[in-house]
């Protein structure tokens, strides 16, 4: 099923999140936030806003699989504009995994 933005909804199954350069790959359930996947993999992720798309500390660079993340919604859109994210960055507290992705941060 595809929405107006071309996002293919994969509401079930598991997908692989690869964390670089840590070299860790983790299978997660569809809909898992990047933030939760990183923490489950034992990787540190900074955050102070409790997942409300305010602080931007949890931003991650999406190296592969951008199309496999949930669409950017208004709260994240405002955060991206305010904090001047790079074109390949997402707030990991807002980006749900619906396919295989590869991500990194500046502190791994």
N, C-alpha and C positions, 0 to 999 in steps of 0.2 A: 504494500500500500504506500503510495507516495502523496505527500502533502503539497501545498501550493509553492513551497520553496524547493521542491525536488528532493526533499529528505525522505529516504526510504525507511519506514518504521519496521524495526526488527524487535518486537516486544518480548521475544523468548530466546532461549538458548544462551550460550556463553561465547565470549569473545576474548581475544588476547590483547592485553595492554603491555607494550614493551617500554621499559624505562631506560633511556640512554643518558649518559654513558654507563650507568650502573650495570647494564647487561642483565637486568631482571625482566622476566616475562611472567605474567600472571593471567590466568583465566578468570574472568569475572562474569557474573550474570548480566544479561542485557538490562540497561537502566542504571547500572552502578556509576556513581560519580567518579570522575578522575581522582578527586581528592581522596575518596574512600579506597580506591584501588591502590593508590600510592601508599597510603597508611597500612593497608593490608599487606603490601609487599615489604613493609618495614622501612620505608623511605620517609625522611622528614619532609613535611610540607608546612610552611608557615601559614598562619591564619589568626586573625583577631576578631573577625566580624561574625563568627558563628555560621557562616554560609549564607549570608544575606547580600552578597555581591556589593560589599562596601569597601573593604580594605585593599584588595588587589594583591595581597601578599602571596596568595596561592596560585598566581598565574603560571601557566605552563605553555611551552612552545610545542605546537603540534607539528611533528616532522613528517608523519604519514597518517592518512586516514581521517583528515578533517571532515570529510563527508559522512563519516561513521559516528559523529558526535551529534548530540541533540542540537537543534537550531538555537541560535542566540536569541534570547528573549529580552524584553525591555530592561529589566534591572541590570543584566550583564552588559547590554548595549550602552547604557549610561556609564557604567564603570569603565568599559573599554575606551569610551570617548574622554572621560574625565582623567584617566590615568595614562592615556596615550599608549595603549597596547600596540605591539607590533602586529602586522597583518596575520601572522600565524599563531598568535597567542589567544588563549582562552582562560577564563577563571575556572580553575578545577572544581570549585564548589558548585558550579553551575552546569558544567559539561558532562552529560550522561553518555555512557558508552553503548553504542548499538552496532558495533562492528569492530574489526581489528584496528588498533591505533598504535602509533609510536610517539612518545612524548619525552620532553626533557625540561629541565629548569636550569637556572644559573648556579644552583647550589648543590647539585648532585655530582 
